[in-house]
Amino acid sequence: MSSLVPVLKILSPVLYLLVFIAALTVLVIFSRMAVRKDLNRLLAAGLTAVFVLLLLAGWWFVTKGATVESRVLPPLILPSPAEVLHAFPRLHWEQGVVLSAFVSFKRVTIGFSLAALAAVVLGVYMASYKPIAAFFKPLEVASAYIPIIVFIPLTLAWWGSGEVQKIGFLFIACFVALLPLIIKSISDVKEAYLDVAKTKGASQWQLVRHVLFPVALPDIWDHLRVVYAVGWGWIILAEVVNAQKGLGYLMSVAERRSHTEFIFAIIIIIVAIAVLCDMAWKYGGLLLFPYRRRSR
């Protein structure tokens, strides 16, 4: 019987997943939802609010209780919403979370900016000129399959455990994610644009500078926006060793001290910063490319 315990532990989440998929499929079929039909904004916001409320209600239910014994899940596994809220002022006064958030923001932004510069230039040239694409092909292939986490020990070996290592890791992580996206954006530009420019006497450089890059720029902007947001997920890995400051450093300290409520509070802070930055990217795109808003 004891040999069945590990098997049951594996099958249990699989069973929950299958039940969820089956329930969602039944809902889609029997509610007669129309494929890709536009949804009223108010209804969409209401459905999102219902999900959030159900999530909070479930969170409260499994963590309610004055003692550990009376709770479904103990605080070490899942703190209550109130415990997470109480963690914010403690993080501010005891751990300097505002300064750490600024340090993490600086690291993500610098690492991403360097990666964006390198990936955009190299990606545009690789998608435009076949000899450059052939020369750097191994770099493109490797970037699609190498796990990001392997760069932690490599960057530590190359640059030590100081600030350069953290920015260097974020640079590599963002570059690896961006390069194939930039190449695809340039490659997706229709040949018709190039044909028209050629009939007007455009040079090879002008085809890149005035046709390929400007036409692909809105898509490139969207890719930059996505990768910058993902960079906030990598900050935890970047600050895992000898960080002293930063949200990843605070999370590692909270983990060592078993302050799970601090971990949840830091996760919320990271998500909030990433969402605010994503909104800035979104509205920046609307200002730079207003014609895309009109065409949708």
N, C-alpha and C positions, 0 to 999 in steps of 0.2 A: 504493500500500500504506500509506503514511504517513497518508493521509486516513481509513483504517479504524481507526487506533489510538484516537481519541476514542470512536468508536462501540463498539469492543470494551470500553473501560473502563466504559462505561455498561451494556452488556449483561451483563458479567461478574457484578456483584452481583445483577442481575435474575435471571440464570440460577440463582445460588445460592439466591435466595429461592423460585423456582419449585420447585427440587428439594426444599427444606425443606418447602414446603407439600404437595407430592406425597407425600413420605415420611410426614409426619404424618397425612395423610388415609388412606394405606394402613394405617398402624398402627391408627387408629381403627376402620376398617371390618373388618379381619381379626382384630383382638383381641376383637371382639364386646363392646365396652364398652357398658354400660347408661347411658342418658341420665339424668343427675342422681341416680344411685344413690349412697347414702352410702358413704363410704370409711372403712375402719378407720383410727383415728388413727395407729397404729404404722406401717401401710403407707404412709399419706400422708407421715409424717415420713421414712420410708425413701426414698420416691421423691424427696422434696425434697433429702435428703442425697446421693443418687446424682447429681442434677443439679449440685449444688455441687461434688462431687468430680470429676465430668467436666469442669466448667468450670476448676477449679484444675489438673487434669492437662493440659488443653489449653493453659492459660496457661503452665504450666511447660515444656511441650514446645516451644512456639514461641519461648521466651526462654532456653532452656538453652544453655550454651556459655560458655567462658572468654573468648572474644574476640568482637568484633562480627561478624567474618567467619563464624564457626561457628554463628551464631544465625539462625533463620528470620526473626525480626523484630529490628531493632536497638533498643537501649535508648531512643533518641530517640522511637521510635514506641510501643513497649510495653516497659516495664521488667519485670524478673522479679519474682516474689512476694518473693524475698529482698531485692531492692533496694528494694521498697516498704516492707517491714518495717524495714529499716535507715534509711529516711527519717523515721520517726516520732520517734526521739530527736533527730535533727538539727533537725526542725521545732520540737521543744520547746525545746531549748537555744539554737538560733540565731535562731529566728523568733518565739518566744513564742506557740505555737499555742494554748495553753490560754486565754490572755488574749483572743486573737483569736476563739476559739470563744465565749467569754462575750459579747464585743461583738456578734458576729453573732446570738447568741441574744437579746440585749436588743433589737436592731433588729427582728428578725422578730416578737418577741412584742409590742412596742409597736405596730408598724405593723399587725399582725393584729388586736390588741385594738381599736384605733380603728376599723378597717374592720368588724369584727364588730358593734360597737355601732351604727355608722351603717347597715350593710346589714340587720341584723335589724330595727331600728325602721322603716326605710323600706320594707323588703320586706313586713313585716307589714301596714303601712298600705296599701301598694299592692295587696296581695292581698285586703284587707278592704273598701276603699272605692274605688269606681269613679272618682270625680272625681280622687283622688290618683293612681290608676293612669294615667289619661288624661294628667294633667299631666306626670308623670315618664316617660311611655312612651318618648320619645327616648333617655333615659338607659339604659333597659333594653335597647333595640334596639342602641344604640351599644356597650354593654358586651359584647355577644355577638360583635361583629365586629372591634373594634379590637385589633390585636396589642399585647401587653403591652410589647414593646420600644420602641414609639414614645413611651412615657412617660419614657424615659431622657432624651432631649434636652429634653422639655417640663419635667420636674421640675428639670433643671439651669437652664433659663431662668427658672423661677419662683422657685426657692429657693437657687440657687447650688450649690456642690459640697460643702456641709457636712453635718452630721448630719441636719438637717431634710430635706434632699433625699432621703437614703437611707430614712428612715422614711416620708417622703411617698410615695416610689415604692412601697414595700411596702404602704402603706395603699391606694393606688389599685389595685395589682395584686390584692390580696386582696378589696377591695370589688367590683371588676369581676367576679371569679369567684363571689363569694358572693351578690350581689343576685338573679340569676335563680334560684338554688337555693332561697333563702328564699321567694321568691314562689311557686315550685312547691310547696314543702312546705305552705304555708298554703292554697294553692288546692286541694290534694289532700285536705284534710279533708272528710269526707263531710257532705252537707247534713243527714243524719239527726241529727247532733249539734246543729246549730243549731236544727232543728225542735223537738227535745226541750227545749232551753233556752228557746226562745220560748214554749212552752206553760207553762213555769214562771214566765214574766213577766220574763225577762232583758232588760235594756236593750241598746241597740246597743253601748255600750262594754263591757258585761259579756260580750257574745258574743265580742268580741275578747280581752278580758283573761282570761276564765274558760273559754272553749271553744276558739277557734281556736288561740291561742298554746300553751296546755298540751298539746293533742292533737298539734300539729305539733312540739313541742319535741324529742322523741327524734330525729326526722329532721333537725331543724335542728342538733342536737348532732353528728350524723354528718357533716353538711356542713361544720361548723366544723372538725371533726377532719381531714377531707380537705384543706381549703384551707390549714390551718395547716401540714400536711406539705408541700404544694406550695410554700408560702412559702419553705421551705428550698431549693427549687430556684431561686427568684428572688433569693436573697441574693447570688448571684454577679453578677447584673446590677446589683443595688443598690450593690454595693461596687466597681464597675468603675472609678469615677472618684474620685481624691483621698480614698481611704478611710483610709489610714495604718494602721488596724487592721481585723481581720475576716478571715474565711476566704476571702472573695472577693478581698480585697487580697493575701493570701498566694498565692492561685492565680495572680493576674495577675503577681506578682513571679516565681513559678516558671516561668510561661510565657515571660516575657522572658529569663530566664536558661537556658531549655531544660532545666530540671530536671523531666523528665516524671514521675520517681518521686515528687516532691513533690506533683504534681497528683493522681496516683492516691491518695496518702495522704490528701490533703485531701478528695477525693471520698468516701473511706471514712469519714472523720470526719463529714462532713455527713450521709451516709446513716445512720450509727450514731446521731447525735443525733436525726435525724428519726424513726427507728424507736423510740427510747426515748420520745420525746414522744408518738408515736402510741399506744404501749402505755399511757401515762398517760391519754390521751384515752379509749382503749378501756375501761380499768378504771373510769375515772370515770363513763363512760356506764353500765356495769353497776351501779355503786353508786346512781346517780341514777334509773335506770329498770330496776329488777330484774324487773319484769313482762315486759319484752321477752325477757329470757333464758329465763324460764319458758315463754314462748309459742313458742319456736323448737325 
